[in-house]
Amino acid sequence: MQNRHQNHAIARTHDVTASRKAVWMSGTAILVGMMLLAGKAFAQDNVTVSHAYNEYGDIKYPADFAHLDYVNPDAPLGGEISISASGTFDSMNPFATLEGTPGALSSIVWERLMTATSDEVGTMYCLVCETLEYPDDQSWVIFNLRKDVAFSDGRPMTAEDVIFTHELMREQSTPSFRQGIVALVDTYEALDDYTVKFTFNPDAPTRGRIIQMANALVMQKAWFEETGARMDQSGLEASPGTAEYVTASVDPGRQIIYERNADYWGKDLPINVGRGNFDSIRIEYFADTSAAFEAFKAGEFTFRTETSSINWATSYDFPAIENEWVVRQEFEDGTLPAATGFVFNLRDPKFADRRVRQAIGLVYNFTWTNDNLQYGLFQQRESFWENDRLKAAGLPTGRELEILEALGDKIDPEILTTEAVMPHRSGDRPLDRGNLRAALALMEEAGWVTGDDGLLRNADGKTLDVEFLETRQSFDRIINPYIENLKRLGVNITYNRVDPAQYQARTQDNDFEMLFGYWVNGLQEGTGFSQKFGCEDKDDVFNPAGYCSEAIDAIGDQIAAADDYDEMAALVRAADRIMRHEYFIVPIWYLGKNWAAYFDMYEHPENLPEFGLGHLDYWWFNDEKFEALKSAGALR
């Protein structure tokens, strides 16, 4: 069978088991190199060599591309961009998830073997590697590393660092990641100083193998050996990286500054042209979003991505706006919105009955909330994949129906004959009386009856006690009306807003009943699907509800083995349909846009890509505008 990437990847094939040196020293190697540069494919013995990889679709950029389509290749270098973060931090190690709170952007200092773009779905391009090689059966992958990659301290990066980082991940990363990588990779080795090979476990799903290894980051072996540090321990110092930015200063809980490395090895790579344009990225920490907004208005930081509808609709009338020092702008956002909502902790027996979950969801009023508290700016989320590519709609048909039918008694047969579950509709009053009646009927079916005091009680006379956990004060105005509706339903609800440190500790321990939560899904799903929704990882931080389903486990295995995009998409739509039916999250809102406000000294390409605002990536600093703002007294 012809390799599906041959028409798109810059490829050659050869017998990897033969002498590698003999191949490269032959005249054939010269021909191969010429064909690579020309963007042509060369086939022999079914091994692909390419500058890029995509599991399903086309690769947009050939090996000899000059720069990404959406960047300004002539963007000037210089200046600072400053943003805010809420809460606090006490670590610069983002991998010590079970202790400490990592600083914002703390992984910015490390690079991965390959990198994605913002105008494609699923394509990875070589970054610290020059090419990758893999056979048709994807039983292994080889990364041929660039020979000029250097860490920020000047030491060269070699295959030894790649292998060492992989071993760290196997031994000291989060439990779910450790289990996944150990199950995926059978053997790994440095074939020479600039060549690494990963051989996959034959029993591991084929789908996602190469992408997962392409995402492997590289840390410096020497630093770990010299310091005795561990990946699973928090700390304010971290391994040097090879990336464009380095950590310049850290003031725990208050400020982080990253600076562009003037000696960055990859500044002239086509994938990097027009990117990383700021001399520094400064992050200012504030106790909450309200304090951060006040600081922005005063010019204490200069770029704000807004998430509050009330702020966006009513609060951008401060002097810096009136003086035209600050630009307020709305950008289209084609990224897949997170599957956000009010999450039930299914580990708690009180939520075991789907009817109870449905009833609690019925008294959330999106229509009234959006119209009266969010200025009509949002849309109601329906799907876990709120995008026409993967969203289940209407009745199941075709391949999607076949997948569901094959699951047999693992699913409710109602799923086969009804349209995909949609969020309920509500009226224009805070509490929709029709939905309240429906919710009370569901509760009664589930064994909860309203007592004389208005509280729901089960057959044992116990009330339905629920704690809603939150940390952001700005959410009070959204959550409180929902809390009042739940009280009207008869739920003995407590709204408990805690500080960020306590919130993080409790959510890490799954010590909650309901909260605002989310799943980050993708337009291409692979092995990561099961980590988010599978039974084996139901207690992992990536699965806040603790959701577990035999049907979803079966679909996850099929997604990991899917041969093409259409099959993967049909499987995801089937999963979407099942999970929406299970109702373990009350779907709320999504925006579909980026709201940004910034002091008028930043510029961006006219043709911004579909999948990213990119203000820290491919925007740039206008020095003349900065001087004008400074002279006007706009900035501190």
RABEL-V319619 format. One record per pair of residues at least 12 apart in sequence whose ideal C-beta (glycine too) atoms are under 10 Angstrom apart, sorted by the first residue. I is the first residue (numbers start at 1). GAP is how many residues later the second one is. Records with the same first field share a line. If there is no record, write none. Layout:
I = GAP  GAP
This chain:
1 = 45  135
2 = 41  44  134
3 = 38  40  43  44  45  131  132  133
4 = 44  50  51  52  53  132  559  560
5 = 36  43  45  47  48  49  50  51  52  53  54  129  131
6 = 35  36  37  42  44
7 = 34  51  52
8 = 31  33  42  44  46  49  50  51  52  54  115
9 = 30  32  39  40  41  42  43  44  45  49  50  53  54  122  123
10 = 25  26  27  28  29  30  31  32  38  39  40  41  42  49  51  52  53  54  121
11 = 21  24  25  29  30  31  32  36  37  38  39  40  52  120  122
12 = 16  17  19  20  21  23  24  28  29  30  31  32  35  36  37  38  119  121
13 = 19  28  29  30  31  32  33  34  35  36  120  122  123
14 = 12  14  15  18  28  29  30  31  32  33  35  119
15 = 29  30  31  32
16 = 29  31  33  117  118  119  124  126  175  181
17 = 28  30
18 = 27
20 = 122  124  171  172  175
21 = 171
23 = 21
28 = 14  16
32 = 12  17
35 = 28
36 = 13  14  15  26  27  28  95
37 = 25  26  27
38 = 24  25  26
39 = 12  22  23  24  25  26
40 = 22  23
45 = 90  91
46 = 88  89  90  91
47 = 86  87  88  89  93  95
48 = 83  84  85  86  87  88  90  93
49 = 81  82  83  84  85  93  95
50 = 13  75  76  81  82  83  84
51 = 12  13  14  63  74  75  78  79  80  81  219  220
52 = 13  62  65  68  71  72  73  74  79  80  162  219
53 = 61  69  70  71  72  73  79  81  88  157  158  160  161
54 = 66  67  68  69  70  71  156  157  470  511
55 = 67  68  69  83  151  152  153  154  155  156  469  471  507  508  509  510  513
56 = 65  66  67  151  468  470  506  507  508  509  510  511  512  513
57 = 63  64  65  66  467  507  508
58 = 62  65
59 = 61  63  64  65  66
60 = 57  59  60  63  65
61 = 56  58  59  62  64  209  210
63 = 62  63  67  68  207
64 = 206
65 = 60  205  206  208
66 = 204  207
67 = 202  203  204  205  206  207  208
68 = 49  50  51  52  57  202  203  204  205  206  207  537  541  550
69 = 48  49  50  536  538  540
70 = 47  48  49  204  534  535  536  537  538  539  540  541  542  544  547  548
71 = 46  47  200  201  202  203  204  206  533  534  536  538  543  546  547  548  549
72 = 201  202  203  205  531  532  533  534  535  546  547  548
73 = 197  200  201  202  532
74 = 199  200  546
75 = 198  199  200  201  202  528  529  530  543  544  545  546
76 = 201  527  544  545  546  547
77 = 183  185  190  199  200  201  202  543  544
78 = 182  199  200  201  202  542  543  544  545  548
79 = 198  199  200  201  223  522  523  541  542  543  544  546  547
80 = 177  179  198  199  200  201  202  221  222  521  541  546
81 = 196  197  198  199  200  201  202  220  221  222  517  518  520  521  534  535  538  539  540
82 = 173  175  196  198  199  200  201  202  214  217  218  219  220  221  222  516  517  553
83 = 21  22  198  199  200  201  209  213  218  219  220  221  222  515  532  533
84 = 20  198  199  200  201  202  205  207  208  209  211  212  216  217  218  219  220  221
85 = 18  19  20  170  171  198  199  200  201  207  216
86 = 18  199  200  201  202  203  204  205  206  385  386  387  388  414
87 = 14  17  166  198  199  200  201  202  384  385  412  413  414  416  417
88 = 13  15  164  165  166  197  198  199  411  412  413
89 = 12  13  14  15  17  145  147  161  162  163  164  165  167  194  196  411
90 = 12  13  144  145  146  162  163  411
91 = 12  15  142  143  144  145  146  147  159  161
92 = 13  14  15  17  142  143  144  145  146  155  158  160  164
93 = 13  14  136  137  138  139  140  141  142  143  144  145  146
94 = 12  13  14  16  137  140  144
95 = 12  73  74  77  78  79  82  122  124  135  136  137  138  139  143
96 = 76  77  78  134  135  136  137  138  139
97 = 76  77  78  80  135  137  407  411  444
98 = 76  77  134  135  136  407  410  411  443
99 = 133  134  135  136  406  409
100 = 133  134  135  136  404
101 = 133  151  152  399  400  403  404
102 = 132  136
103 = 133  135  144  147  149  150  152  153  155  180  182
104 = 152  154  177  179  180  181
105 = 140  142  151  153  176  178  511
106 = 132  141  144  150  152  177
107 = 110  131  134  136
108 = 133  135  136  137  138  139  148  150  173  508
109 = 42  43  108  110  129  130  131  132  133  134  135  136  137  138  149  152
110 = 41  55  107  108  109  110  128  129  130  131  132  133
111 = 16  17  38  46  106  107  130  131  132  133  154  155
112 = 12  15  16  17  101  102  103  104  105  106  130  131
113 = 13  14  15  16  19  28  30  32  49  83  100  101  102  103  104  105
114 = 12  13  14  15  18  29  96  97  99  100  101  102  157
115 = 12  13  99  100  154  156  157
116 = 95  98  99  155  495  496
117 = 154  492  494  495
118 = 216  217  490  491  492  493  494  495  496  499  500
119 = 215  488  489  490  491  492  493
120 = 403  489  490  491
121 = 213  215  268  401  402  403  444  489  490
122 = 89  400  401  402  403  404  443
123 = 88  401
124 = 86  87  89  90  91
125 = 89  144  145  146
126 = 17  18  19  20  88  143  145
127 = 19  22  87  91  115  116  139  142  144  145
128 = 15  17  18  20  21  29  33  34  88  89  90  114  115  137  138  141
129 = 13  14  15  16  17  20  33  65  66  67  85
130 = 13  14  15  16  17  18  19  64
131 = 12  13  14  15
132 = 12  78  81  82
133 = 62  64
134 = 64  66  75  76  79
137 = 63  65  69
138 = 62  66  68  69  70  71  72
139 = 47  60  61  62  63  65  67  70
140 = 45  46  47  48  57  58  59  60  69  70  73
141 = 44  55  56  57  58  59  68  69  71  72  73
142 = 49  53  54  55  56  57
143 = 16  19  51  52  53  54  55  67  70  71  73
144 = 15  47  48  50  51  52
145 = 12  13  14  16  17  45  47  48  49  50  51  73
146 = 48  96  119  120  123
147 = 46  47
148 = 117  118  121
149 = 12  45  69  93  116  117
150 = 90  92  111  113  114  115  116
151 = 67  68  69  71  72  88  89  90  91  92  95  110  114
152 = 68  87  88  89  90  91  92  93  94  95  107  109  111  112  113
153 = 67  69  70  86  87  88  93
154 = 86  109  111
155 = 65  66  67  68  85  87
156 = 37  38  86  109
157 = 37  61  62  63  64  83  84  85  108
158 = 32  34  35  36  37  38  60  63
159 = 30  31  32  33  34  35  36  37  38  59
160 = 30  33  36  60  61  62
161 = 29  35  57  58  59  60  61  62  63  78  81
162 = 26  28  32  33  34  36  51  54  55  56  57  59
163 = 25  26  27  33  34  35  55  58
164 = 26  54  55  56  57  58  60  61
165 = 51  52  53  54  55  56  59  66  74
166 = 15  19  22  30  32  47  50  51  52  53
167 = 21  54
168 = 51  53  56  62  63  64  71
169 = 12  13  16  47  48  50  62
170 = 12  15  18
171 = 59  60  61
172 = 52  58  59  60  61
173 = 58  59
174 = 57  58  366  367  368
175 = 362  364  365
176 = 354  355  358  360  361  363  364  365  366  367
177 = 35  354  360  363  365
178 = 54
179 = 352  357  358  361
180 = 24  28  32  347  348  350  351  356  357
181 = 17  31  32  35
182 = 19
183 = 17  18  20  21  22  344
184 = 14  16  17  19  20  21  24  25  28  29  343
185 = 13  14  15  16  19  24  27  28  31
186 = 12  13  14  15  16  17  18
187 = 12  13  14
188 = 12  25
196 = 17  20  22
198 = 12  14  15  18
200 = 12  13
204 = 323  356
205 = 321  322  325  351  352  353  354  355  356  357
206 = 320  321  354  355  356  357
207 = 317  318  319  320  322  350  351  352  353  354  355  356  360  361
208 = 316  317  318  319  320  321  322  351  352  353  354
209 = 317  318  351
210 = 316
211 = 313  315  316  317
212 = 314  315  316
217 = 22  24  25  26
218 = 21  23  24  25
219 = 12  19  20  21  22  23
220 = 18  19  20  21  22
221 = 18
222 = 17  18
223 = 14  15  16  17  18
224 = 15
227 = 12
236 = 14  16
237 = 13
238 = 12
241 = 20
242 = 19  22  23  24
243 = 15  17  18  21  22  23  33
244 = 14  15  16  17  20  21  22  23  28  31  32  33  34
245 = 12  13  14  15  16  19  31  33  34  35  36  371
246 = 12  13  14  15  16  17  18
247 = 12
248 = 12  13  32  33  34
249 = 31  33
251 = 33  34
252 = 33
253 = 32  34
254 = 29  30  31  32
255 = 27  28  29  30  46
256 = 25  26  27  28  29
257 = 23  24  25  26  27
258 = 20  21  22  23  24  25  358
259 = 19  20  21  22  23
260 = 16  17  18  19  20  21
261 = 15
262 = 17
264 = 12
273 = 345
274 = 331  343  344  346
275 = 339  341  342  343  344  345
276 = 340  341  342  344
277 = 325  326  339  340  341  342  343  344
278 = 324  337  338  339  341  342  343
279 = 342
280 = 341
281 = 22  335
282 = 19  20  21
283 = 18
284 = 12  16  17  18
286 = 14  15
287 = 186  212  213
288 = 183  184  185  186  212
289 = 15  17  18  19  22  183  184  185  186
290 = 18  21  182  183  184
291 = 182
292 = 12  182
293 = 13  15  18  22  23  25  181  304
294 = 24
295 = 341
296 = 22  24  30  301  302  303
297 = 18  19  21  22  23  24  29  300
298 = 20  21  22  337  338
299 = 21  26  27  300  330  331  334  335  336  337
300 = 335  336
301 = 297  298  334  335
302 = 24  295  296  297  298  299  300  319  324  327  332  333
303 = 293  294  295  296  298  299  312  313  316
304 = 12  22  24  291  292  293  294  295  311
305 = 26  289  290  291  292  293  308  310
306 = 22  24  285  288  289  290  291
307 = 165  167  284  288
308 = 66  164  166  167  169  170  287
309 = 60  61  64  65  66  67  68  69  168  169  280  282  286
310 = 63  64  65  67  164  167  168
311 = 163  284  286
312 = 16  18  62  63  65  279  281  283  285
313 = 61  62  63  64
314 = 61
315 = 282
316 = 12  279  281
319 = 315
320 = 277  279  280  309  312  314  315
321 = 276
323 = 277  306  309  310  311
324 = 276  308  310
325 = 274  275  276  300  303  304  307  308  309  310
326 = 271  272  273  274  303  308
327 = 269  270  271  272  273  274  275
328 = 267  268  269  270
329 = 265  266  267  268  269  275
330 = 47  261  263  264  265  266
331 = 262  263  264  265  273  277  281  282  283  284
332 = 260  261  262  276  278  281
333 = 257  258  259  260  261  262  275  277  278  279  280
334 = 53  189  258  274  275  276  277  278
335 = 52  187  188  257  259  275  276  277  278
336 = 47  48  49  50  51  53  54  55  184  185  186  187  254  275
337 = 42  44  46  48  49  50  181  183  184  252  253  254  255
338 = 43  46  48  179  180  181  182  183  252
339 = 42  44  45  46  47  178  179  180  181  182  193  237  240  246  248  251
340 = 41  46  176  177  178  179  180  245  246  247  248  249  250
341 = 20  23  40  43  82  175  176  177  178  204  243  244  245  246  247  248  249
342 = 15  18  19  22  126  137  140  172  173  174  175  243  244  245  246
343 = 126  169  170  171  172  173  174  175  176  200  201  202  203  204  241  242  243
344 = 12  13  16  17  122  168  169  170  171  173  200  201  202  203  239  240  241  242
345 = 121  122  124  162  165  166  167  168  169  170  172  199  200  201  239
346 = 192  197  198  199  200  201  202  236  238
347 = 163  164  165  166  191  192  198  199  200  201
348 = 118  119  162  164  165  166  198
350 = 98  108  112  114  115  116  163
351 = 115  162  163  194  195  233
352 = 94
353 = 89  90  92  93  94  95
354 = 58  88  92  227  228  229  230
355 = 84  86  87  88  89  90  91  92  93  228
356 = 83  86  87  89  90  91  92  100  108  110  135  227
357 = 85  89  157  188  225  226  227  228  229
358 = 63  66  80  81  84  85  88  225  228
359 = 76  77  79  80  81  82  83  84  85  86  87  89  97  105  127  130  131  132
360 = 79  82  83  104  106  122  125  126  129  131  133  154  223  226
361 = 62  63  74  78  81  222  223  224  225  226  227
362 = 62  64  70  72  73  74  75  76  77  78  79  80  81  123  127  224
363 = 61  63  67  68  69  72  73  75  76  77  118  119  121  122  123  124  125  126  128  223
364 = 59  60  62  68  71  115  117  118  121  122  222  223  224
365 = 59  60  61  62  63  64  65  66  67  70  116  117  120
366 = 12  13  14  15  57  58  59  60  220  221  222  223
367 = 13  57  58  59  60  61  62  65
368 = 58  59  60  61  62  63  64  113  117
369 = 57  61  108  109  110  112  113  219  220
370 = 56  108  218  219
371 = 57
372 = 56  57  58  109
373 = 57  104  105  107  108
374 = 103  104  215  217
377 = 212  214  216  218
378 = 210  211  212  213  214  215
379 = 210  211  212  213  214
380 = 42  43  44  45  46  207  208  209  210
381 = 42  137  204  205  206  207  208  209
382 = 38  39  40  41  194  198  205  208
383 = 37  38  39  40  138  189  190  193  194  196  197  204  207
384 = 135  137  148  149  188  191  192  193  195  196  201  203
385 = 134  136  137  138  140  184  187  188  190  191
386 = 135  190  201  204  206
387 = 134  136  205
389 = 134  135  176  180  183  184
390 = 131  132  133  134  135  178  179  180  181  182  183  185  186
391 = 29  178  181  182  185  186  189
392 = 23  27  28  29  178  180  181  182  183  184  185  186  187  188  189
393 = 26  27  29  180  183  184
394 = 24  25  26
395 = 21  22  23  24  25  182
396 = 19  20  21  22  23  24  174  177  178  181
398 = 168  172  175
399 = 167  168  170  171  172  174  175
400 = 169  170  171  172  173  174  175  176  177
401 = 15  169  173  176
402 = 168  172
403 = 148  151  152  155  164  167  168  170  171  172  174  175
404 = 12  147  151  166  169  170  171  173  174
405 = 169
406 = 145  148  149  152  168
407 = 142  143  144  145  147  148  167  171
408 = 142  143  146
409 = 141  142
410 = 139  140  141  142  143  144  145  168
411 = 138  139  140  141  143  144  163  166  167  170  171
412 = 139  166  169  170
414 = 167
415 = 136  159  162  163  165  166  167
416 = 161
418 = 159  163
419 = 158
420 = 153  156  157  158  160  161
421 = 155  156  157  158  159  160  161  162  166
422 = 158  165
423 = 157  163  164  165  166
424 = 14  15  162  163
426 = 59
430 = 51  52  54  55  58
431 = 50  51  53  54  55  57  58
432 = 53
433 = 55
435 = 50  54
436 = 49  52  53  54
439 = 46  47  49  50  51  52
440 = 16  48  49  50
443 = 13  15  21  46  47  48
444 = 12
446 = 12  18
447 = 12  13
448 = 14  15  16  41  42  43
449 = 41
450 = 39  40
451 = 12  39
453 = 37  39
454 = 33  34  35  36  38
455 = 32  34  35  36  37
456 = 33  34  35  36
457 = 33  35
462 = 30
463 = 27  28  29
464 = 22  25  26  27  28  29
465 = 26  27  28  29  48
466 = 17  20  25  26  27  28  29  47  48
467 = 25  26  27  28  29  44  45  46  47  48
468 = 14  15  18  23  25  26  27  28  29  44  45  46  47  48
469 = 25  26  27  28  29  33  34  37  38  42  43  44  45  46  47  48
470 = 25  26  27  28  33  42  44  45  46
471 = 25  26  27  28  29  30  31  32  33  35  36  44  45
472 = 25  28  31  44
473 = 24
475 = 20  22  41
476 = 19  21
478 = 38  110  111
479 = 16  18  37
480 = 15
482 = 13  104  106
483 = 12
486 = 28
491 = 23
493 = 20  21
494 = 19
495 = 19
496 = 16  17  19
498 = 14
503 = 12
504 = 37
507 = 34  37
508 = 33
509 = 30
510 = 28  29  30  31  33  34  35  36
512 = 32
514 = 71  72
515 = 29  30
516 = 28  69  70  72
517 = 26  27  28  68
518 = 26  67  70
519 = 13  14  23  24  25  26  28  60  66
520 = 12  22
521 = 12  51  54  55
522 = 50
523 = 42  46  49  88
524 = 35  38  41  44  45  48
525 = 30  31  34  35  37  43  44  46  47  50
526 = 30  33  34  35  36  42
527 = 29  30  32  33  34
528 = 14  28  31  32
529 = 23  26  27  28  29  30  31  39  42  43  46
530 = 13  22  23  25  26  27  29  30
531 = 12  25
532 = 12  15  20  24
533 = 12  14  15  16  19  20  22  23  42  45  46
534 = 13  14  15  18  19  21  22  23
535 = 12  13  14  15  17  18  21
536 = 12  17  20
543 = 41
544 = 40  41
545 = 34  37  39  40
546 = 38
547 = 32  35  37  38
548 = 36
549 = 26  29  30  33  35
551 = 23  24  27  28  31
552 = 22  23  26  27  30
554 = 17  20  21
555 = 15  16  17  19  20  23  24
556 = 15  19
557 = 14
558 = 12  13  16  17
559 = 12  13  15  16
593 = 20
594 = 14  18  19  20  21
595 = 18
596 = 17  19  23
598 = 17  21
599 = 26  27  30  35  36
600 = 22  25  26  28  29  34
601 = 19  20  21  22  23  24  25  26  27  28  29  33  34
602 = 13  17  18  19  20  23  24
603 = 16  17  18  19  22
604 = 13  14  15  16
605 = 13  14  15
